[in-house]
């Protein structure tokens, strides 16, 4: 009986751990997926399940509103990609995504992500916990 209880406890803790990814891992996983979409010329779908897993509900709502404004006006409101903070994507960015640092402040945990082998482009993903998962609230260009 004790053995069964221990196995159930172990299984439960393993499932809980897999759903509570570290913010650095979540940031890298999202950016790897996102760059794979962009390099295949797949436009961001803010209702996509992967987006909902890695980006806060409030941020996705704001991005949908901006997307709708752009569609109605026919004008692009921002000149850089929200998540990459660049118009240009290097050929080696999707294969070279690295965490440079993770620093907490009162608002979020900022995960600095470098793209490319030379790490010449760096953004900070502002990560917060939403429904037990680390998600991107905003992105800032660092370098």
HELIX and SHEET records of a PDB file:
HELIX    1   1 UNK A    2  UNK A   19  1                                  18    
HELIX    2   2 UNK A   23  UNK A   39  1                                  17    
HELIX    3   3 UNK A   49  UNK A   54  1                                   6    
HELIX    4   4 UNK A   57  UNK A   73  1                                  17    
SHEET    1   A 4 UNK A  97  UNK A 104  0                                        
SHEET    2   A 4 UNK A 109  UNK A 115 -1                                        
SHEET    3   A 4 UNK A 121  UNK A 130 -1                                        
SHEET    4   A 4 UNK A 133  UNK A 141 -1                                        
END                                                                             
